[in-house]
């Protein structure tokens, strides 16, 4: 019915000045309506492009030269939205949001060193307050046992934070070879024009492919990949522990400092030194026992010096900063711990979820080929090969290389421990 109506309309109406264009368009529309091989949206856009192309051939000679190149570019962009029948809404959305992604990449690339400076400055400020303001207080008030605990634990946390942050920012994440080689690959990078091994992805900020890429961290000004993933996670872990330590141990000091500032703020608001004479007794300003023959006895307050004010503000600043960071960074560290337990990266998490949903529709179960078991995933991540490595490679600074080369991976290992520890 639709085909017959279309033929009748096309016989009575000229779709173009030239019959050749009308015949081709009519033929495409009839075949599309009969076959229904393409989706409706893609079919309509395909026919519209054919009409534009047919009409453009005969009107090209009349179009000014200045408009030919912009029109060609607009047609190219329009065609790129539906380049084949497999294109879905996600591809169209990525094309629309491409300027936003580009802006984020440029801003992150420009402000990378600013973020690194902020990390160093904020961490240094907390360390300065701890050593200048709090350490003398600890030495005066705490017992020998608690004193040794605070000194040893605080310095150990500080060394681990500084070491892992330095290694995470200065260690290259790992890049796939750009020369011809025999390394197996699973896809091809259209931007780098090189083969991509398994678990490798392209970073738009670094402008290159990264081995076992997790994400680009602006606070490191570096990508988190195969060779610095352990440094990044250890930095997050120990910084969270250090912030929690400062927040818990400095809670009472924070309360005392806040109350002291609040108390002296109210005292400063009151009027000081107002002369009161005997008439004050008549109108009820002061009680009778407060009046003497020469006047009213003044109550002296302890002086609130600039040093005391700065001490209290420093304690409040340190507690608020460390408490906020411990909550925010603690959530991020917990999320990465879950990913490590599953043998995934942040990018692979999204890919595996889509693959699991696709296989679930077919009644199948998806299994992560790079997961070696919960305990083995942690051993592989930290490079633990014997029991002593839990101390020397996890709890102490260690610069050992990670397991594997990042180019090839063991798929579906045996159920027994890969690293019997």
Residue, then its C-alpha position, 0 to 999 in steps of 0.5 A: x500500500x505504501x509503495x503504490x502511494x509512493x509511486x503515484x505521488x512520484x509520477x505526479x510530482x517532480x522531485x528534482x529538475x532532472x528525471x535521473x535523480x528522481x528515478x534513482x531516489x524512487x528506486x531507493x525508496x521503494x527498495x528500502x520500504x520493501x526490504x526493511x533491512x535498515x532501521x527507519x531513522x537510518x533509512x530516512x537519513x540515507x534517502x535524504x543524503x541521496x537526494x542532497x547528493x543528486x540535487x547538488x550535482x546539478x546545482x554545484x556550478x551555480x554555488x559560489x566557491x566560498x560555500x562549496x568547501x563549508x557545504x562539503x564539510x557539513x555533509x561529511x559531518x552529517x554522514x559521519x553520524x550514521x556511517x553504517x547500520x551498526x551505529x547506535x545512540x552512544x556513537x551519536x552522543x559521543x560525537x555531540x559531546x566531543x567538544x566537551x571531552x576536548x575541553x576537559x582534556x585541554x584543561x587537565x593537560x594545562x593544569x596538571x602541574x597546578x594540581x601537583x603543586x596543590x598536593x605538595x602544598x597542602x601536604x606540606x602545610x599539614x606536616x608543618x603544623x604537625x611538627x611545629x605546633x603538635x609535636x611539642x605538645x605531644x612531648x610535654x603531655x604524653x607518656x613515653x609509650x604514646x610518645x614513641x607511638x606517635x613519632x614512629x607511626x607519623x614518620x612511617x606514614x610520611x615516608x610512605x606517602x612521599x615515596x609513593x607519590x614521587x614514584x607515581x608521578x615520575x614512573x612512566x605507566x608503560x607504552x606499547x611498542x610502536x615498531x613492528x613486532x610479534x606481540x599479539x594484539x587485540x585491536x588497532x588504535x586509530x589515533x596512534x596508528x599502532x596495534x593495541x595489546x590486551x588491556x591497553x587503551x588510548x589516553x587523549x591527554x597523554x596522546x598515546x596508548x597506555x599499557x593496562x590503563x586505569x585512568x589519567x590522574x590530574x593529581x599526578x599529572x600522569x596516567x595510571x598504568x601497568x608500571x605505576x598502578x601500585x604506586x598510585x594505589x599505595x599513595x592513596x592508601x597511606x594518605x588516607x591512613x595518615x589523614x585518618x590518624x590526624x583527624x582521630x588524634x586531633x579531635x580533642x584539640x580541634x574542639x578545644x581550639x574551636x571553643x577558645x576562638x568562639x569564647x574570645x570572639x564573644x569577649x571582644x564583642x562586649x564593651x570593655x572599660x565602661x565607667x560605672x558610678x554610684x548611679x548604676x546601683x539605682x538603675x540596676x546595672x551592677x549588683x550592690x556587692x560589686x560596688x566599692x567606695x572607689x568604683x567597681x573591681x575589674x575582672x582581668x581576662x587572660x591575654x589572647x595573643x596572636x600566637x594563640x590565635x594562629x595556633x588554634x586556627x592551624x589546628x582547626x585548618x588541619x583537622x578540617x582538611x584531613x577529615x575531608x580528605x580522609x572521607x573523599x580519598x577513602x571512598x576512592x581507595x575503597x573503590x580501587x581496592x574492589x577493582x583490584x580484588x576483581x582483577x579489573x581496572x576502572x576502564x575494564x569495569x565498564x567494558x566488563x559490565x557491558x559484556x556481562x549484560x550482552x551475554x546475559x541476554x543470551x543466557x551465558x555468564x561472563x567471566x573476567x579472563x584477567x582475574x586470578x582469584x581474590x587473593x592472587x589478584x592482590x599478590x600479582x598487584x603488589x608483586x608478592x612472591x614470598x611471605x617476607x614480601x608482605x613486609x618488604x614490598x607492601x609495608x615498606x618502600x619498594x621500587x620493584x617492577x610489577x608482575x609481567x610486561x603488560x603486553x601479554x597476560x595469562x588467561x584463565x590460570x589454574x585454580x591453585x595459587x599462582x604465587x604460593x605464599 
